[in-house]
């Protein structure tokens, strides 16, 4: 079971309020959780983020992975170490320097491909699809 520390939304419509919880990664965002660790109120100025530091450290020590947003908040409060820097030098980055990677072209969906093939067949033999008269 993969355990994550993530935010569970609460509060009214257009008034978000989040609980920081420990949950199974396969569960829904607002579904079942193991334990509540704190809360996050993004609408308060400045934002409010209260949590039990000992519980958070305990769960991370047991292997729980914080979500990106929770990790960012924990970094700001000094609980999680800063992100590791990218390796450089001889064994550094995998992509070659100076070469830009292009986005892959969008593939046609199966339906579009089938429709295009049907149009080609129809143009080649227009009477092929017509039902026979009795």
N, C-alpha and C positions, 0 to 999 in steps of 0.2 A: 504494500500500500504506500503510494507516494503522498507524503504529507506536505502541505503548503501553508504558508502564512499569507493570508490575503484579506481583502476588504469585502465586507458583506454590506450591501446597500440597505439603508433604512431611511426613515423620514418620508415626508410627503412629496407629492408631485412638484417638481422644480425646486425642491428644498432638500438636496441630498445631505445625508448624514451616514457615515460609515462606521461599522464595527470592525475592528481588526481581530480576525479569528484564525484558529488553526483548523484546517479541514482537509479531508481527503480530496486529492486533485480531480477525482472522477465525479465528484458531487457538483450540483448546480451552484452558481454564485451565491444565491440566497438560500441554499438548502441546508442540510444537516452539517453541523460543525462539531469539533471536539471540545474546544475551549475558547472563551472570549479573552483576548489579551489587552484590549483597550478600545479607543474610538478615535475617529478623525472627523472634524467638522470643517469642511472647506469654505463655508460661508462666513465664518467668524473672521473678523479683521483684527489682528493677523489670525491665520488659521489656527485651529486648536488640534493638537495631537497628543493625547494622553494614553499611556500604556504602562504595563508592568514590566520593567526592564529585566528583572530576574526570570520571569516566565519566558520572555522572548529569547533570552540567552540560553535558557534550558532547552527550549524547543529546537533552536538552531544547533545546539550541541548534539541533539538526538538525530539530526539530519533533516529537519524541516527546511524547505526552501522558501524564502520570501518572494512574493511577486515583485515585478519591477517597481510598481508604485510604492509598495510597502518598503522595499529595500531602499528606495530613494529617501523616504521619510526617516527610516532608521539610520541611514548614513548622516543625515542632517543633525540627528540627535546623538551621534557617536556610538551607536550600538553595533552597527555593521561596519567593517572596514571599508575604505574606499575601493573602488573598482581596480582590479589589477591592470597595470598598463600593458599595452600591446607589445609583444616581443619585437625587438629590432636587432639588426646585426646579421651575422652569418645565417643562423637558423631562424631568422625573423619571419616576415610575412610570406604567405604562400603565393600571393599574386605578384607578377612582375611589375617593377616600377615603371611609370610612364605609360602603361597600357590601360586604357579605360575599358571597363566591362560594359557591354551593351545589354539592355534588357532583352529577354527572349521575345520573339514575335508571338503575337496572340494566335493560338491554334484555333482552327475552325471547329465548331462543335459537331457532334455526330449528325445532328439533325440538319445543319446547314450543308454538310457534305452529301447527305442522302438527297436533299432537295436539289442540289446542283447537279448531281448525277441523273436525277429524273428529268430535269430540264434538257440535259444533253441528249438523253435517249429520245425524248419527245421531238426535239428538233430533227434528229436523224431519221426518225420514222413516225410521222404524225398520226398515222392510222393504226399503229400498233396497240394503243390503249383503248380504242373504241370497242364497245361490245358488239358482238355479232348479231345481225338481225335474223329472225326466224320467219 
